[in-house]
Amino acid sequence: MEVLAPASISVAYKGQSLVIHPLSIGVIPAVVRELRPVIASLREKAATTDGAFDVEVTPELIMDLVVDYSEPLFIATALCSGQPVDLIRSGDPAEFIELAMAVGRVNSDFFLRRIVPLLGDLKGEFSKAARPPGDGQTPSSF
């Protein structure tokens, strides 16, 4: 059986070439802790009238989030990129956006399967599709 190597992306940041890899298990708890206020904000902004979750990550959204949540975003991006937070803070805005988008692309499976469910209020179809068969409450677990 062939095992596929995880994808990585190189991003120019502050004159360096940073290679963004999928998150390691040891980094995930700290990243989730840092992103909690961002997740809460997205929950409020992205809720639609029918209770669904609808958000598209764009450079504009990232800059909006930087305005309100710069420190958690800088720390989470530092954790995800394996770089010191001071390096992330001192970057150019355009470079930061590219770096944040690269982190999101490389780790999209993690963010979509683990972070998006934290947003709650997802359409029932999405919730059912995201759960493996047999996962969830049964009459005996009430």
N, CA, C and O atoms as a GROMACS GRO file, in nm:
protein
  568
    1MET      N    1   0.084  -0.117   0.000
    1MET     CA    2   0.000   0.000   0.000
    1MET      C    3   0.089   0.123   0.000
    1MET      O    4   0.182   0.133   0.080
    2GLU      N    5   0.060   0.216  -0.089
    2GLU     CA    6   0.137   0.339  -0.099
    2GLU      C    7   0.075   0.446  -0.010
    2GLU      O    8  -0.047   0.466  -0.011
    3VAL      N    9   0.159   0.513   0.067
    3VAL     CA   10   0.112   0.621   0.153
    3VAL      C   11   0.152   0.752   0.086
    3VAL      O   12   0.269   0.772   0.052
    4LEU      N   13   0.056   0.840   0.067
    4LEU     CA   14   0.084   0.968   0.005
    4LEU      C   15   0.142   1.065   0.106
    4LEU      O   16   0.095   1.074   0.219
    5ALA      N   17   0.245   1.136   0.066
    5ALA     CA   18   0.305   1.237   0.153
    5ALA      C   19   0.210   1.356   0.163
    5ALA      O   20   0.147   1.394   0.064
    6PRO      N   21   0.200   1.416   0.280
    6PRO     CA   22   0.114   1.533   0.294
    6PRO      C   23   0.165   1.648   0.206
    6PRO      O   24   0.286   1.664   0.186
    7ALA      N   25   0.072   1.725   0.156
    7ALA     CA   26   0.107   1.839   0.071
    7ALA      C   27   0.168   1.949   0.156
    7ALA      O   28   0.135   1.965   0.273
    8SER      N   29   0.256   2.024   0.097
    8SER     CA   30   0.311   2.143   0.162
    8SER      C   31   0.318   2.254   0.058
    8SER      O   32   0.316   2.228  -0.063
    9ILE      N   33   0.327   2.376   0.106
    9ILE     CA   34   0.332   2.493   0.019
    9ILE      C   35   0.446   2.583   0.068
    9ILE      O   36   0.462   2.603   0.189
   10SER      N   37   0.523   2.637  -0.024
   10SER     CA   38   0.625   2.737   0.010
   10SER      C   39   0.567   2.875  -0.008
   10SER      O   40   0.500   2.904  -0.107
   11VAL      N   41   0.593   2.962   0.089
   11VAL     CA   42   0.543   3.098   0.087
   11VAL      C   43   0.658   3.193   0.120
   11VAL      O   44   0.734   3.168   0.214
   12ALA      N   45   0.670   3.301   0.044
   12ALA     CA   46   0.770   3.403   0.075
   12ALA      C   47   0.716   3.490   0.188
   12ALA      O   48   0.604   3.540   0.183
   13TYR      N   49   0.800   3.508   0.292
   13TYR     CA   50   0.758   3.590   0.406
   13TYR      C   51   0.882   3.654   0.466
   13TYR      O   52   0.973   3.584   0.510
   14LYS      N   53   0.886   3.786   0.466
   14LYS     CA   54   0.998   3.861   0.523
   14LYS      C   55   1.132   3.817   0.463
   14LYS      O   56   1.231   3.804   0.534
   15GLY      N   57   1.134   3.794   0.332
   15GLY     CA   58   1.257   3.756   0.265
   15GLY      C   59   1.297   3.610   0.283
   15GLY      O   60   1.404   3.570   0.236
   16GLN      N   61   1.215   3.532   0.350
   16GLN     CA   62   1.243   3.390   0.370
   16GLN      C   63   1.142   3.307   0.292
   16GLN      O   64   1.033   3.354   0.260
   17SER      N   65   1.180   3.186   0.262
   17SER     CA   66   1.086   3.091   0.203
   17SER      C   67   1.039   2.999   0.314
   17SER      O   68   1.115   2.915   0.362
   18LEU      N   69   0.913   3.014   0.355
   18LEU     CA   70   0.856   2.930   0.460
   18LEU      C   71   0.782   2.814   0.396
   18LEU      O   72   0.703   2.833   0.304
   19VAL      N   73   0.809   2.694   0.443
   19VAL     CA   74   0.738   2.577   0.394
   19VAL      C   75   0.629   2.543   0.496
   19VAL      O   76   0.657   2.513   0.612
   20ILE      N   77   0.505   2.550   0.450
   20ILE     CA   78   0.390   2.523   0.536
   20ILE      C   79   0.351   2.376   0.518
   20ILE      O   80   0.325   2.329   0.408
   21HIS      N   81   0.349   2.305   0.631
   21HIS     CA   82   0.315   2.163   0.633
   21HIS      C   83   0.181   2.144   0.704
   21HIS      O   84   0.136   2.234   0.775
   22PRO      N   85   0.118   2.029   0.687
   22PRO     CA   86  -0.001   1.999   0.767
   22PRO      C   87   0.034   2.004   0.916
   22PRO      O   88   0.146   1.971   0.956
   23LEU      N   89  -0.063   2.045   0.997
   23LEU     CA   90  -0.041   2.058   1.140
   23LEU      C   91  -0.006   1.924   1.204
   23LEU      O   92  -0.060   1.820   1.167
   24SER      N   93   0.085   1.930   1.299
   24SER     CA   94   0.115   1.811   1.378
   24SER      C   95   0.017   1.808   1.496
   24SER      O   96  -0.038   1.911   1.535
   25ILE      N   97  -0.004   1.692   1.551
   25ILE     CA   98  -0.101   1.674   1.658
   25ILE      C   99  -0.068   1.760   1.781
   25ILE      O  100  -0.158   1.807   1.850
   26GLY      N  101   0.059   1.781   1.807
   26GLY     CA  102   0.098   1.859   1.924
   26GLY      C  103   0.064   2.006   1.916
   26GLY      O  104   0.056   2.074   2.018
   27VAL      N  105   0.044   2.058   1.795
   27VAL     CA  106   0.014   2.200   1.775
   27VAL      C  107  -0.136   2.228   1.778
   27VAL      O  108  -0.178   2.339   1.810
   28ILE      N  109  -0.215   2.128   1.746
   28ILE     CA  110  -0.359   2.147   1.729
   28ILE      C  111  -0.428   2.208   1.852
   28ILE      O  112  -0.505   2.303   1.834
   29PRO      N  113  -0.405   2.160   1.974
   29PRO     CA  114  -0.476   2.221   2.089
   29PRO      C  115  -0.450   2.371   2.103
   29PRO      O  116  -0.542   2.448   2.130
   30ALA      N  117  -0.326   2.413   2.086
   30ALA     CA  118  -0.293   2.555   2.099
   30ALA      C  119  -0.357   2.637   1.986
   30ALA      O  120  -0.404   2.748   2.008
   31VAL      N  121  -0.357   2.581   1.864
   31VAL     CA  122  -0.419   2.652   1.751
   31VAL      C  123  -0.569   2.670   1.776
   31VAL      O  124  -0.622   2.779   1.754
   32VAL      N  125  -0.635   2.565   1.821
   32VAL     CA  126  -0.779   2.574   1.847
   32VAL      C  127  -0.806   2.676   1.957
   32VAL      O  128  -0.900   2.756   1.945
   33ARG      N  129  -0.727   2.675   2.063
   33ARG     CA  130  -0.745   2.774   2.171
   33ARG      C  131  -0.731   2.916   2.118
   33ARG      O  132  -0.811   3.004   2.153
   34GLU      N  133  -0.631   2.939   2.035
   34GLU     CA  134  -0.610   3.075   1.981
   34GLU      C  135  -0.723   3.116   1.887
   34GLU      O  136  -0.758   3.234   1.882
   35LEU      N  137  -0.779   3.021   1.813
   35LEU     CA  138  -0.880   3.055   1.714
   35LEU      C  139  -1.022   3.064   1.770
   35LEU      O  140  -1.114   3.101   1.698
   36ARG      N  141  -1.043   3.031   1.897
   36ARG     CA  142  -1.178   3.036   1.954
   36ARG      C  143  -1.248   3.171   1.935
   36ARG      O  144  -1.363   3.172   1.892
   37PRO      N  145  -1.183   3.284   1.965
   37PRO     CA  146  -1.255   3.411   1.943
   37PRO      C  147  -1.284   3.438   1.795
   37PRO      O  148  -1.385   3.499   1.761
   38VAL      N  149  -1.196   3.392   1.709
   38VAL     CA  150  -1.217   3.408   1.564
   38VAL      C  151  -1.335   3.322   1.521
   38VAL      O  152  -1.419   3.366   1.443
   39ILE      N  153  -1.341   3.199   1.572
   39ILE     CA  154  -1.452   3.108   1.540
   39ILE      C  155  -1.584   3.168   1.586
   39ILE      O  156  -1.683   3.163   1.513
   40ALA      N  157  -1.586   3.225   1.707
   40ALA     CA  158  -1.708   3.287   1.758
   40ALA      C  159  -1.752   3.402   1.668
   40ALA      O  160  -1.871   3.419   1.641
   41SER      N  161  -1.656   3.482   1.624
   41SER     CA  162  -1.689   3.594   1.535
   41SER      C  163  -1.744   3.544   1.402
   41SER      O  164  -1.842   3.598   1.350
   42LEU      N  165  -1.682   3.441   1.347
   42LEU     CA  166  -1.730   3.386   1.220
   42LEU      C  167  -1.869   3.326   1.236
   42LEU      O  168  -1.952   3.334   1.145
   43ARG      N  169  -1.895   3.267   1.351
   43ARG     CA  170  -2.028   3.211   1.377
   43ARG      C  171  -2.134   3.321   1.366
   43ARG      O  172  -2.238   3.301   1.304
   44GLU      N  173  -2.106   3.436   1.425
   44GLU     CA  174  -2.202   3.547   1.420
   44GLU      C  175  -2.214   3.605   1.279
   44GLU      O  176  -2.326   3.629   1.232
   45LYS      N  177  -2.102   3.626   1.212
   45LYS     CA  178  -2.102   3.689   1.080
   45LYS      C  179  -2.157   3.599   0.970
   45LYS      O  180  -2.217   3.646   0.874
   46ALA      N  181  -2.136   3.468   0.985
   46ALA     CA  182  -2.167   3.376   0.875
   46ALA      C  183  -2.302   3.308   0.887
   46ALA      O  184  -2.343   3.237   0.795
   47ALA      N  185  -2.371   3.329   0.997
   47ALA     CA  186  -2.502   3.264   1.010
   47ALA      C  187  -2.598   3.325   0.909
   47ALA      O  188  -2.606   3.447   0.894
   48THR      N  189  -2.669   3.239   0.840
   48THR     CA  190  -2.768   3.285   0.745
   48THR      C  191  -2.906   3.274   0.809
   48THR      O  192  -2.922   3.216   0.916
   49THR      N  193  -3.006   3.331   0.742
   49THR     CA  194  -3.141   3.330   0.798
   49THR      C  195  -3.198   3.189   0.813
   49THR      O  196  -3.284   3.166   0.897
   50ASP      N  197  -3.149   3.094   0.732
   50ASP     CA  198  -3.199   2.958   0.745
   50ASP      C  199  -3.117   2.873   0.841
   50ASP      O  200  -3.135   2.752   0.849
   51GLY      N  201  -3.025   2.937   0.915
   51GLY     CA  202  -2.947   2.866   1.015
   51GLY      C  203  -2.824   2.797   0.961
   51GLY      O  204  -2.756   2.725   1.034
   52ALA      N  205  -2.793   2.816   0.834
   52ALA     CA  206  -2.677   2.752   0.775
   52ALA      C  207  -2.552   2.834   0.802
   52ALA      O  208  -2.560   2.948   0.850
   53PHE      N  209  -2.439   2.778   0.773
   53PHE     CA  210  -2.310   2.844   0.787
   53PHE      C  211  -2.258   2.872   0.646
   53PHE      O  212  -2.248   2.781   0.564
   54ASP      N  213  -2.225   2.997   0.619
   54ASP     CA  214  -2.179   3.032   0.486
   54ASP      C  215  -2.068   3.136   0.497
   54ASP      O  216  -2.094   3.252   0.531
   55VAL      N  217  -1.946   3.094   0.470
   55VAL     CA  218  -1.833   3.187   0.475
   55VAL      C  219  -1.734   3.146   0.366
   55VAL      O  220  -1.708   3.028   0.344
   56GLU      N  221  -1.679   3.245   0.302
   56GLU     CA  222  -1.574   3.223   0.204
   56GLU      C  223  -1.451   3.295   0.255
   56GLU      O  224  -1.455   3.415   0.281
   57VAL      N  225  -1.342   3.223   0.270
   57VAL     CA  226  -1.218   3.284   0.319
   57VAL      C  227  -1.153   3.358   0.203
   57VAL      O  228  -1.111   3.298   0.104
   58THR      N  229  -1.147   3.488   0.218
   58THR     CA  230  -1.090   3.576   0.116
   58THR      C  231  -0.984   3.665   0.182
   58THR      O  232  -0.979   3.674   0.305
   59PRO      N  233  -0.900   3.728   0.102
   59PRO     CA  234  -0.806   3.824   0.161
   59PRO      C  235  -0.877   3.934   0.242
   59PRO      O  236  -0.828   3.979   0.345
   60GLU      N  237  -0.992   3.976   0.194
   60GLU     CA  238  -1.067   4.080   0.266
   60GLU      C  239  -1.114   4.030   0.403
   60GLU      O  240  -1.106   4.103   0.501
   61LEU      N  241  -1.161   3.906   0.409
   61LEU     CA  242  -1.204   3.848   0.537
   61LEU      C  243  -1.086   3.839   0.632
   61LEU      O  244  -1.098   3.873   0.750
   62ILE      N  245  -0.972   3.794   0.582
   62ILE     CA  246  -0.854   3.783   0.668
   62ILE      C  247  -0.818   3.920   0.725
   62ILE      O  248  -0.788   3.931   0.844
   63MET      N  249  -0.819   4.023   0.643
   63MET     CA  250  -0.785   4.157   0.694
   63MET      C  251  -0.890   4.206   0.794
   63MET      O  252  -0.854   4.268   0.894
   64ASP      N  253  -1.016   4.178   0.770
   64ASP     CA  254  -1.120   4.214   0.867
   64ASP      C  255  -1.094   4.145   1.001
   64ASP      O  256  -1.108   4.207   1.107
   65LEU      N  257  -1.056   4.019   0.996
   65LEU     CA  258  -1.028   3.945   1.119
   65LEU      C  259  -0.902   3.996   1.188
   65LEU      O  260  -0.895   3.999   1.311
   66VAL      N  261  -0.803   4.038   1.110
   66VAL     CA  262  -0.680   4.093   1.168
   66VAL      C  263  -0.712   4.220   1.247
   66VAL      O  264  -0.654   4.243   1.353
   67VAL      N  265  -0.803   4.300   1.197
   67VAL     CA  266  -0.839   4.424   1.267
   67VAL      C  267  -0.891   4.394   1.408
   67VAL      O  268  -0.855   4.461   1.504
   68ASP      N  269  -0.977   4.292   1.419
   68ASP     CA  270  -1.039   4.261   1.548
   68ASP      C  271  -0.968   4.154   1.628
   68ASP      O  272  -0.980   4.151   1.751
   69TYR      N  273  -0.893   4.066   1.563
   69TYR     CA  274  -0.835   3.949   1.630
   69TYR      C  275  -0.689   3.930   1.590
   69TYR      O  276  -0.646   3.817   1.567
   70SER      N  277  -0.613   4.037   1.582
   70SER     CA  278  -0.476   4.026   1.532
   70SER      C  279  -0.391   3.931   1.616
   70SER      O  280  -0.325   3.843   1.561
   71GLU      N  281  -0.392   3.947   1.747
   71GLU     CA  282  -0.302   3.864   1.829
   71GLU      C  283  -0.333   3.715   1.819
   71GLU      O  284  -0.241   3.636   1.798
   72PRO      N  285  -0.461   3.673   1.833
   72PRO     CA  286  -0.487   3.529   1.816
   72PRO      C  287  -0.450   3.478   1.676
   72PRO      O  288  -0.401   3.367   1.661
   73LEU      N  289  -0.474   3.561   1.573
   73LEU     CA  290  -0.439   3.519   1.437
   73LEU      C  291  -0.288   3.509   1.419
   73LEU      O  292  -0.239   3.415   1.357
   74PHE      N  293  -0.214   3.606   1.474
   74PHE     CA  294  -0.069   3.602   1.462
   74PHE      C  295  -0.012   3.479   1.534
   74PHE      O  296   0.075   3.410   1.482
   75ILE      N  297  -0.063   3.452   1.654
   75ILE     CA  298  -0.014   3.337   1.730
   75ILE      C  299  -0.050   3.206   1.660
   75ILE      O  300   0.035   3.118   1.646
   76ALA      N  301  -0.174   3.194   1.614
   76ALA     CA  302  -0.215   3.072   1.544
   76ALA      C  303  -0.134   3.052   1.416
   76ALA      O  304  -0.094   2.940   1.384
   77THR      N  305  -0.110   3.159   1.342
   77THR     CA  306  -0.032   3.149   1.219
   77THR      C  307   0.112   3.112   1.250
   77THR      O  308   0.173   3.034   1.178
   78ALA      N  309   0.168   3.168   1.358
   78ALA     CA  310   0.303   3.131   1.400
   78ALA      C  311   0.310   2.983   1.434
   78ALA      O  312   0.403   2.913   1.394
   79LEU      N  313   0.211   2.936   1.509
   79LEU     CA  314   0.207   2.794   1.545
   79LEU      C  315   0.197   2.707   1.421
   79LEU      O  316   0.267   2.606   1.409
   80CYS      N  317   0.110   2.745   1.329
   80CYS     CA  318   0.088   2.666   1.207
   80CYS      C  319   0.208   2.668   1.114
   80CYS      O  320   0.231   2.572   1.039
   81SER      N  321   0.285   2.776   1.117
   81SER     CA  322   0.398   2.788   1.026
   81SER      C  323   0.531   2.748   1.091
   81SER      O  324   0.633   2.737   1.023
   82GLY      N  325   0.529   2.728   1.223
   82GLY     CA  326   0.652   2.693   1.293
   82GLY      C  327   0.749   2.809   1.305
   82GLY      O  328   0.870   2.788   1.322
   83GLN      N  329   0.697   2.930   1.297
   83GLN     CA  330   0.780   3.050   1.303
   83GLN      C  331   0.754   3.126   1.432
   83GLN      O  332   0.648   3.111   1.493
   84PRO      N  333   0.850   3.208   1.475
   84PRO     CA  334   0.827   3.291   1.594
   84PRO      C  335   0.716   3.392   1.568
   84PRO      O  336   0.704   3.447   1.458
   85VAL      N  337   0.636   3.416   1.669
   85VAL     CA  338   0.524   3.509   1.654
   85VAL      C  339   0.572   3.650   1.620
   85VAL      O  340   0.504   3.723   1.549
   86ASP      N  341   0.690   3.689   1.669
   86ASP     CA  342   0.743   3.823   1.636
   86ASP      C  343   0.770   3.835   1.486
   86ASP      O  344   0.752   3.943   1.429
   87LEU      N  345   0.814   3.728   1.422
   87LEU     CA  346   0.834   3.731   1.278
   87LEU      C  347   0.701   3.751   1.207
   87LEU      O  348   0.692   3.828   1.112
   88ILE      N  349   0.598   3.681   1.252
   88ILE     CA  350   0.466   3.693   1.190
   88ILE      C  351   0.412   3.834   1.209
   88ILE      O  352   0.360   3.893   1.114
   89ARG      N  353   0.422   3.888   1.328
   89ARG     CA  354   0.373   4.024   1.358
   89ARG      C  355   0.441   4.130   1.271
   89ARG      O  356   0.378   4.229   1.234
   90SER      N  357   0.566   4.110   1.239
   90SER     CA  358   0.643   4.214   1.170
   90SER      C  359   0.632   4.206   1.018
   90SER      O  360   0.699   4.281   0.947
   91GLY      N  361   0.550   4.116   0.968
   91GLY     CA  362   0.538   4.098   0.823
   91GLY      C  363   0.454   4.204   0.754
   91GLY      O  364   0.382   4.281   0.818
   92ASP      N  365   0.466   4.205   0.627
   92ASP     CA  366   0.386   4.290   0.539
   92ASP      C  367   0.243   4.236   0.534
   92ASP      O  368   0.225   4.114   0.532
   93PRO      N  369   0.141   4.322   0.532
   93PRO     CA  370   0.002   4.273   0.528
   93PRO      C  371  -0.026   4.177   0.412
   93PRO      O  372  -0.094   4.075   0.430
   94ALA      N  373   0.024   4.208   0.294
   94ALA     CA  374   0.000   4.120   0.179
   94ALA      C  375   0.066   3.984   0.200
   94ALA      O  376   0.010   3.881   0.164
   95GLU      N  377   0.186   3.985   0.258
   95GLU     CA  378   0.254   3.859   0.286
   95GLU      C  379   0.179   3.779   0.393
   95GLU      O  380   0.168   3.656   0.384
   96PHE      N  381   0.127   3.850   0.494
   96PHE     CA  382   0.052   3.780   0.598
   96PHE      C  383  -0.072   3.712   0.539
   96PHE      O  384  -0.102   3.597   0.571
   97ILE      N  385  -0.142   3.784   0.453
   97ILE     CA  386  -0.261   3.726   0.390
   97ILE      C  387  -0.223   3.600   0.313
   97ILE      O  388  -0.290   3.498   0.324
   98GLU      N  389  -0.117   3.607   0.234
   98GLU     CA  390  -0.072   3.491   0.156
   98GLU      C  391  -0.034   3.375   0.248
   98GLU      O  392  -0.065   3.260   0.220
   99LEU      N  393   0.034   3.406   0.359
   99LEU     CA  394   0.074   3.303   0.454
   99LEU      C  395  -0.049   3.240   0.519
   99LEU      O  396  -0.059   3.117   0.527
  100ALA      N  397  -0.143   3.322   0.563
  100ALA     CA  398  -0.264   3.269   0.626
  100ALA      C  399  -0.345   3.184   0.529
  100ALA      O  400  -0.398   3.080   0.566
  101MET      N  401  -0.354   3.228   0.404
  101MET     CA  402  -0.426   3.149   0.303
  101MET      C  403  -0.354   3.017   0.277
  101MET      O  404  -0.419   2.914   0.258
  102ALA      N  405  -0.220   3.018   0.276
  102ALA     CA  406  -0.144   2.895   0.255
  102ALA      C  407  -0.165   2.797   0.371
  102ALA      O  408  -0.183   2.677   0.349
  103VAL      N  409  -0.164   2.849   0.493
  103VAL     CA  410  -0.191   2.764   0.610
  103VAL      C  411  -0.329   2.700   0.597
  103VAL      O  412  -0.346   2.581   0.624
  104GLY      N  413  -0.427   2.780   0.555
  104GLY     CA  414  -0.562   2.728   0.536
  104GLY      C  415  -0.570   2.623   0.428
  104GLY      O  416  -0.638   2.522   0.444
  105ARG      N  417  -0.501   2.646   0.315
  105ARG     CA  418  -0.504   2.549   0.205
  105ARG      C  419  -0.440   2.416   0.246
  105ARG      O  420  -0.496   2.309   0.221
  106VAL      N  421  -0.323   2.423   0.307
  106VAL     CA  422  -0.252   2.302   0.344
  106VAL      C  423  -0.329   2.223   0.450
  106VAL      O  424  -0.325   2.100   0.452
  107ASN      N  425  -0.398   2.294   0.537
  107ASN     CA  426  -0.470   2.230   0.647
  107ASN      C  427  -0.621   2.234   0.628
  107ASN      O  428  -0.696   2.226   0.726
  108SER      N  429  -0.667   2.247   0.505
  108SER     CA  430  -0.811   2.261   0.481
  108SER      C  431  -0.890   2.142   0.534
  108SER      O  432  -1.000   2.160   0.585
  109ASP      N  433  -0.837   2.023   0.521
  109ASP     CA  434  -0.909   1.906   0.572
  109ASP      C  435  -0.931   1.919   0.723
  109ASP      O  436  -1.042   1.895   0.771
  110PHE      N  437  -0.828   1.957   0.796
  110PHE     CA  438  -0.841   1.975   0.941
  110PHE      C  439  -0.942   2.085   0.973
  110PHE      O  440  -1.030   2.066   1.056
  111PHE      N  441  -0.928   2.200   0.907
  111PHE     CA  442  -1.017   2.312   0.937
  111PHE      C  443  -1.162   2.279   0.902
  111PHE      O  444  -1.253   2.315   0.977
  112LEU      N  445  -1.184   2.212   0.790
  112LEU     CA  446  -1.322   2.180   0.750
  112LEU      C  447  -1.384   2.071   0.836
  112LEU      O  448  -1.503   2.078   0.867
  113ARG      N  449  -1.305   1.971   0.874
  113ARG     CA  450  -1.361   1.859   0.951
  113ARG      C  451  -1.363   1.883   1.101
  113ARG      O  452  -1.448   1.828   1.171
  114ARG      N  453  -1.271   1.964   1.151
  114ARG     CA  454  -1.260   1.981   1.296
  114ARG      C  455  -1.299   2.121   1.344
  114ARG      O  456  -1.363   2.135   1.448
  115ILE      N  457  -1.262   2.223   1.270
  115ILE     CA  458  -1.290   2.359   1.315
  115ILE      C  459  -1.431   2.403   1.276
  115ILE      O  460  -1.504   2.456   1.359
  116VAL      N  461  -1.471   2.382   1.151
  116VAL     CA  462  -1.604   2.424   1.107
  116VAL      C  463  -1.714   2.365   1.194
  116VAL      O  464  -1.808   2.438   1.226
  117PRO      N  465  -1.709   2.237   1.235
  117PRO     CA  466  -1.814   2.188   1.324
  117PRO      C  467  -1.823   2.265   1.456
  117PRO      O  468  -1.930   2.268   1.518
  118LEU      N  469  -1.715   2.327   1.500
  118LEU     CA  470  -1.721   2.409   1.621
  118LEU      C  471  -1.806   2.534   1.600
  118LEU      O  472  -1.852   2.596   1.696
  119LEU      N  473  -1.827   2.570   1.474
  119LEU     CA  474  -1.907   2.688   1.444
  119LEU      C  475  -2.054   2.666   1.473
  119LEU      O  476  -2.129   2.761   1.494
  120GLY      N  477  -2.096   2.540   1.475
  120GLY     CA  478  -2.236   2.509   1.505
  120GLY      C  479  -2.330   2.563   1.399
  120GLY      O  480  -2.287   2.623   1.301
  121ASP      N  481  -2.457   2.541   1.420
  121ASP     CA  482  -2.563   2.592   1.333
  121ASP      C  483  -2.541   2.555   1.186
  121ASP      O  484  -2.580   2.630   1.097
  122LEU      N  485  -2.480   2.440   1.161
  122LEU     CA  486  -2.464   2.396   1.023
  122LEU      C  487  -2.591   2.327   0.978
  122LEU      O  488  -2.667   2.276   1.059
  123LYS      N  489  -2.612   2.326   0.850
  123LYS     CA  490  -2.729   2.256   0.797
  123LYS      C  491  -2.724   2.111   0.840
  123LYS      O  492  -2.617   2.052   0.849
  124GLY      N  493  -2.840   2.054   0.865
  124GLY     CA  494  -2.848   1.914   0.908
  124GLY      C  495  -2.782   1.820   0.811
  124GLY      O  496  -2.719   1.723   0.853
  125GLU      N  497  -2.794   1.846   0.683
  125GLU     CA  498  -2.734   1.759   0.582
  125GLU      C  499  -2.582   1.757   0.599
  125GLU      O  500  -2.520   1.651   0.587
  126PHE      N  501  -2.524   1.872   0.625
  126PHE     CA  502  -2.380   1.878   0.642
  126PHE      C  503  -2.340   1.802   0.768
  126PHE      O  504  -2.243   1.726   0.767
  127SER      N  505  -2.414   1.821   0.874
  127SER     CA  506  -2.381   1.754   0.999
  127SER      C  507  -2.387   1.604   0.983
  127SER      O  508  -2.298   1.533   1.031
  128LYS      N  509  -2.488   1.554   0.916
  128LYS     CA  510  -2.501   1.410   0.896
  128LYS      C  511  -2.389   1.358   0.806
  128LYS      O  512  -2.334   1.251   0.832
  129ALA      N  513  -2.357   1.433   0.703
  129ALA     CA  514  -2.254   1.389   0.610
  129ALA      C  515  -2.116   1.390   0.675
  129ALA      O  516  -2.030   1.311   0.638
  130ALA      N  517  -2.095   1.479   0.771
  130ALA     CA  518  -1.963   1.490   0.833
  130ALA      C  519  -1.939   1.382   0.936
  130ALA      O  520  -1.824   1.359   0.973
  131ARG      N  521  -2.042   1.316   0.985
  131ARG     CA  522  -2.027   1.213   1.087
  131ARG      C  523  -2.016   1.076   1.023
  131ARG      O  524  -2.087   1.044   0.929
  132PRO      N  525  -1.923   0.994   1.077
  132PRO     CA  526  -1.919   0.857   1.029
  132PRO      C  527  -2.044   0.781   1.073
  132PRO      O  528  -2.105   0.820   1.173
  133PRO      N  529  -2.084   0.676   1.002
  133PRO     CA  530  -2.202   0.599   1.042
  133PRO      C  531  -2.187   0.550   1.186
  133PRO      O  532  -2.080   0.503   1.226
  134GLY      N  533  -2.296   0.560   1.261
  134GLY     CA  534  -2.295   0.514   1.399
  134GLY      C  535  -2.244   0.616   1.498
  134GLY      O  536  -2.247   0.592   1.618
  135ASP      N  537  -2.197   0.731   1.449
  135ASP     CA  538  -2.148   0.835   1.536
  135ASP      C  539  -2.265   0.923   1.578
  135ASP      O  540  -2.343   0.964   1.493
  136GLY      N  541  -2.278   0.951   1.703
  136GLY     CA  542  -2.385   1.037   1.751
  136GLY      C  543  -2.470   0.967   1.852
  136GLY      O  544  -2.438   0.856   1.895
  137GLN      N  545  -2.580   1.032   1.893
  137GLN     CA  546  -2.666   0.977   1.995
  137GLN      C  547  -2.754   0.864   1.941
  137GLN      O  548  -2.801   0.866   1.827
  138THR      N  549  -2.773   0.767   2.026
  138THR     CA  550  -2.868   0.660   1.999
  138THR      C  551  -2.972   0.665   2.108
  138THR      O  552  -2.949   0.728   2.211
  139PRO      N  553  -3.085   0.600   2.090
  139PRO     CA  554  -3.187   0.605   2.197
  139PRO      C  555  -3.133   0.563   2.332
  139PRO      O  556  -3.178   0.614   2.434
  140SER      N  557  -3.038   0.472   2.336
  140SER     CA  558  -2.984   0.427   2.466
  140SER      C  559  -2.888   0.526   2.527
  140SER      O  560  -2.852   0.510   2.644
  141SER      N  561  -2.843   0.629   2.452
  141SER     CA  562  -2.747   0.724   2.508
  141SER      C  563  -2.814   0.852   2.556
  141SER      O  564  -2.744   0.944   2.600
  142PHE      N  565  -2.944   0.862   2.551
  142PHE     CA  566  -3.013   0.984   2.597
  142PHE      C  567  -3.010   0.995   2.746
  142PHE      O  568  -3.063   1.091   2.801
   0.00000   0.00000   0.00000
